[in-house]
Amino acid sequence: MRRASALIATAGLLLAALTGCSSSADAASSCVAPISDGAASKLVTVSDNLGAVPKVDFPTPLMTGTTQGRVIVPGSGDRLVTGQQAKIELNVYNGTTGSPIQVSKYDSTSANVLTLNDQTIKGITDGLACAQAGSRIAVVVSPDDAFGPQGGNSTLGIAATDSLVFVIDVVKTYLLRANGADQTPINGLPAVVLDANGTPGITIPGGTPPADLQVAVLKKGTGDTVKEGDTVTVHYTGVLWAEKKVFDSSWTKGAPAQLLAVDGSKTQGGVVPGFATAIIGQTVGSQILTVVPPAKGYGDAAQGTIPAGSTLVFVIDILGIG
């Protein structure tokens, strides 16, 4: 095949395709890698210049009936598991023709965040299972674990019978849930209990809500500190104080959210003022409880299912920055 160094498809288009497919198969739930090196993946040669466009070569057509992969450059730290997010540089080639589908630019904008869940094609989820930050991996994905079940993807020039070759640099990984040290609860604020996977249950106390913004640290992390303007990866659950009902939760959506840590009433793309205040100055790994009065929330305007004048309660897991 010819070597590739030009971006020929946008990362957004490809990531939308990769995460638009679901599979009934479960992704790896522990760090026993679901794939291993095999005859097809051994034919792929990849340069080890981590952080730069890789040189990739393999004979064509390269076909496989099973997804295979190997580590080109080892990483360090905790290994990726189902439900976790990673920031990656993604390079993709058609195994049949050798043509590049996407080659990352490796600049400040080219890395993308991907969640290991059943909304991502199985070949990618399996390929990234147990990967570590700072690693480069090569994965040869079978048609059945890629676009075969959908009859291919004509927009990307992928036939139903095509295997795909992925070369992925894992730039960073994000926490699965808050992992900080437990802190002493504050009397009078909502009580929080966690289920086995970290999803919070929130009990609202009786009486009127506090008039001022309340912020309590439930778990104190040891990671980097959130600064105003940072893009922060969080899991959160929001509850209406008066109705005692959940109005939004990233946990039920199956993936953490990336939010801009700025006051959304002043800066487009930000969050409600009380949410921003609650996370700015906190550390990665922390879990924060905040009670947001209407003046620091949506005020006198209704917002979707949130009535006007609502006091909001959030439990926020800070999973990463950037």
C-alpha positions as a printed Julia matrix, in Angstrom:
322×3 Matrix{Float64}:
   0.0     0.0    0.0
   1.06    3.6   -0.37
   2.09    5.53   2.72
  -0.35    8.21   3.84
   0.29   11.64   5.31
  -2.77   13.69   4.33
  -6.11   14.0    6.04
  -8.73   12.9    3.53
 -11.79   12.66   5.8
 -12.76   14.85   8.72
 -12.42   13.39  12.18
 -15.98   14.46  12.96
 -17.42   12.49  10.05
 -15.46    9.37  10.88
 -16.09    9.56  14.64
 -19.8     9.99  13.96
 -19.74    6.84  11.86
 -17.68    4.9   14.4
 -19.96    5.84  17.28
 -23.21    5.57  15.36
 -23.24    1.79  15.36
 -24.3    -0.39  18.26
 -23.59   -4.0   18.99
 -25.25   -6.52  21.25
 -21.84   -7.79  22.34
 -20.41   -6.45  25.59
 -17.12   -4.58  25.52
 -14.31   -5.7   27.78
 -15.35   -5.1   31.37
 -11.94   -5.84  32.87
  -8.38   -5.66  31.73
  -8.27   -9.03  30.07
  -7.8    -7.85  26.5
 -10.51   -9.3   24.23
  -8.19   -9.38  21.2
  -4.6   -10.44  20.59
  -1.93  -10.31  17.92
  -2.63  -12.53  14.93
  -1.67  -13.33  11.35
  -3.26  -10.17   9.94
  -2.01   -7.72  12.56
   1.53   -9.11  12.25
   1.53   -7.93   8.62
   1.02   -4.29   9.64
   4.2    -2.31  10.22
   3.92    1.0   12.08
   6.55    3.55  13.04
   7.01    4.3   16.73
   7.14    8.11  16.41
   4.46    8.68  19.02
   2.81   12.09  18.72
   3.47   12.42  14.99
   1.87   11.05  11.82
   2.76    7.34  11.73
   4.27    5.55   8.78
   1.99    2.59   8.12
   2.48   -0.23   5.66
   0.72   -3.54   4.97
   0.09   -5.82   1.99
  -3.25   -5.55   0.21
  -5.79   -6.89   0.29
  -5.5    -7.41   4.04
  -8.45   -9.45   5.26
  -9.3   -10.96   8.61
 -12.24  -12.85  10.04
 -11.36  -11.85  13.6
 -10.26   -8.52  15.03
  -6.59   -8.56  15.99
  -4.19   -6.03  17.45
  -0.94   -5.31  19.15
   0.81   -2.55  21.07
   3.36   -0.62  19.02
   4.44    1.79  21.78
   3.57    0.84  25.37
   1.92    3.37  27.65
   1.61    3.68  31.4
  -1.02    4.09  34.09
  -4.45    2.57  34.52
  -5.91    0.54  31.66
  -9.06    1.47  29.77
 -12.28   -0.37  30.6
 -15.86   -0.24  29.38
 -17.59    3.1   29.96
 -14.34    5.02  30.15
 -13.31    7.84  27.83
 -10.0     8.41  26.08
  -8.6    11.2   23.94
  -7.08    9.66  20.83
  -5.32   10.48  17.58
  -7.04    8.26  15.01
  -5.59    6.92  11.75
  -7.72    4.59   9.62
  -6.97    2.65   6.42
  -9.03    0.42   4.16
  -7.58   -3.07   4.43
  -8.75   -4.08   0.96
  -7.35   -1.14  -1.01
  -4.74    0.24   1.37
  -6.23    3.71   0.96
  -6.25    6.05   3.95
  -9.7     6.89   5.25
  -8.34    9.32   7.81
  -4.87   10.33   8.91
  -4.73   12.63  11.9
  -3.0    16.0   11.6
  -1.48   15.68  15.09
  -2.06   19.31  15.92
  -3.85   21.01  18.8
  -7.28   20.28  17.3
  -7.01   16.78  15.86
  -7.41   14.58  18.94
 -10.94   13.35  19.65
 -12.63   11.95  22.73
 -14.18    8.5   22.35
 -16.17    6.43  24.85
 -15.7     2.67  25.16
 -19.34    1.62  25.04
 -21.82   -0.22  22.85
 -22.41    2.87  20.72
 -18.87    2.57  19.33
 -18.12   -0.15  16.79
 -17.0    -3.33  18.5
 -13.61   -3.45  16.8
 -12.61   -0.1   18.27
 -13.96   -0.88  21.73
 -12.14   -4.22  21.77
  -8.99   -2.66  20.32
  -8.82    0.02  23.01
  -9.77   -2.25  25.92
  -6.83   -2.38  28.35
  -4.9     0.31  26.45
  -2.94    2.87  28.45
  -2.27    6.58  28.07
   0.84    7.24  25.98
   0.47    4.08  23.91
   0.23    3.52  20.15
  -1.75    0.49  19.06
  -2.48   -1.13  15.7
  -5.77   -2.93  15.21
  -7.01   -4.88  12.19
 -10.79   -4.92  12.49
 -12.87   -7.6   10.81
 -15.89   -6.59   8.7
 -18.26   -8.08  11.29
 -16.72   -5.84  13.98
 -16.79   -2.75  11.74
 -19.31   -1.73   9.07
 -20.22   -5.18   7.72
 -23.47   -5.47   9.7
 -24.55   -2.09   8.28
 -23.69   -3.06   4.71
 -20.59   -0.86   4.65
 -20.35    2.92   4.61
 -20.51    4.46   1.16
 -19.67    7.95   2.43
 -16.32    6.72   3.71
 -15.77    4.33   0.8
 -16.01    1.22   2.97
 -17.61   -1.93   1.55
 -19.39   -4.48   3.72
 -16.52   -6.94   3.14
 -13.68   -4.53   3.97
 -11.44   -5.03   6.96
 -10.12   -1.81   8.49
  -6.67   -1.0    9.86
  -6.58    1.42  12.79
  -3.46    3.02  14.23
  -4.43    4.8   17.43
  -2.39    6.98  19.76
  -3.96    7.16  23.22
  -3.2    10.74  24.2
  -4.85   10.58  27.6
  -7.48    8.69  29.55
 -10.2    10.0   31.84
 -11.34    8.56  35.14
 -14.32    6.22  35.1
 -15.72    7.79  38.29
 -14.56   10.06  41.11
 -11.83    8.28  43.04
 -10.94   10.8   45.74
 -10.96   10.33  49.5
 -14.37   10.45  51.18
 -15.11   13.68  53.03
 -17.42   14.33  55.98
 -20.98   15.15  54.81
 -22.46   18.55  55.67
 -25.68   18.52  57.68
 -28.74   19.97  56.02
 -27.65   19.28  52.44
 -29.02   16.47  50.25
 -27.75   12.97  51.05
 -25.9    11.03  48.37
 -25.46    7.27  48.04
 -23.67    5.54  45.16
 -24.55    2.31  43.42
 -21.94   -0.26  42.39
 -20.87    1.62  39.27
 -20.79    5.04  40.92
 -24.18    6.4   39.84
 -25.44    8.71  42.6
 -28.8     8.54  44.27
 -29.81   11.88  45.79
 -32.24   12.36  48.68
 -33.58   15.89  49.11
 -34.23   16.92  52.73
 -37.5    18.42  53.86
 -37.98   22.14  54.23
 -37.13   25.11  52.07
 -33.95   25.09  49.98
 -31.01   27.31  50.93
 -31.13   30.81  49.46
 -27.41   30.91  48.66
 -25.23   28.64  46.55
 -23.99   25.63  48.51
 -20.91   23.62  47.51
 -19.7    20.52  49.35
 -16.83   18.21  48.48
 -17.96   14.59  48.9
 -14.72   13.07  47.58
 -11.43   14.97  47.4
  -9.32   14.08  44.38
  -5.59   14.58  43.93
  -5.52   15.46  40.24
  -5.14   18.76  38.42
  -7.18   21.78  39.49
 -10.04   23.01  37.3
  -9.48   26.58  36.09
 -12.02   28.94  34.59
 -12.25   28.28  30.85
 -11.08   24.66  31.06
 -12.89   21.94  29.16
 -13.8    19.48  31.89
 -14.99   15.9   31.57
 -17.63   15.1   34.17
 -20.33   12.66  35.16
 -23.27   14.46  36.72
 -26.82   14.04  37.94
 -29.2    16.99  38.32
 -32.27   16.93  40.57
 -35.08   19.46  41.09
 -35.27   20.33  44.79
 -39.03   20.99  44.89
 -40.1    18.06  42.72
 -37.34   15.73  44.01
 -36.96   14.4   40.47
 -33.92   13.85  38.26
 -34.04   16.2   35.27
 -30.73   15.27  33.65
 -27.94   12.74  34.11
 -24.9    11.77  32.08
 -24.96    8.39  33.82
 -28.26    7.45  32.14
 -26.91    8.65  28.78
 -24.08    6.12  28.99
 -21.13    8.52  28.67
 -19.53   11.41  30.57
 -20.02   14.95  29.3
 -17.42   17.52  28.31
 -18.36   20.96  29.61
 -16.78   24.39  29.55
 -16.02   25.66  33.05
 -17.37   29.17  32.53
 -20.52   31.05  33.45
 -22.92   30.35  30.59
 -24.9    33.52  31.32
 -21.81   35.51  30.28
 -20.0    33.2   27.86
 -21.58   31.18  25.07
 -21.12   27.44  25.55
 -20.74   27.64  29.32
 -22.83   26.11  32.09
 -25.22   27.63  34.61
 -23.34   29.99  36.96
 -23.72   27.81  40.06
 -22.39   24.73  38.27
 -19.35   26.67  37.04
 -18.62   28.06  40.51
 -18.94   24.58  42.02
 -16.27   22.97  39.81
 -13.77   25.82  39.34
 -10.96   25.36  41.85
 -11.79   21.68  42.45
  -9.46   18.81  41.58
  -9.76   15.88  39.19
 -11.0    12.82  41.06
 -13.31   14.9   43.25
 -17.05   14.49  43.65
 -18.95   17.7   44.28
 -22.45   18.3   45.64
 -23.91   21.71  44.88
 -27.29   23.28  45.61
 -27.94   26.0   43.04
 -30.55   28.67  43.84
 -32.57   30.1   40.93
 -30.36   33.21  40.68
 -27.35   30.96  40.0
 -29.34   28.58  37.78
 -31.99   29.38  35.19
 -33.65   32.19  37.15
 -37.25   33.0   36.36
 -37.18   31.32  32.95
 -38.32   27.73  32.44
 -35.76   25.52  30.7
 -37.16   22.35  29.11
 -38.48   20.22  31.95
 -37.07   22.63  34.56
 -39.78   24.98  35.9
 -39.07   28.67  36.32
 -37.58   29.58  39.7
 -36.21   26.1   40.37
 -33.51   25.27  42.89
 -31.2    22.67  41.33
 -29.08   20.01  42.97
 -26.08   18.51  41.19
 -23.69   15.71  42.06
 -20.64   16.06  39.84
 -17.74   13.65  39.35
 -14.7    15.49  37.9
 -13.02   12.95  35.6
 -10.46   14.98  33.68
  -9.44   18.27  32.12
  -8.79   18.98  28.47
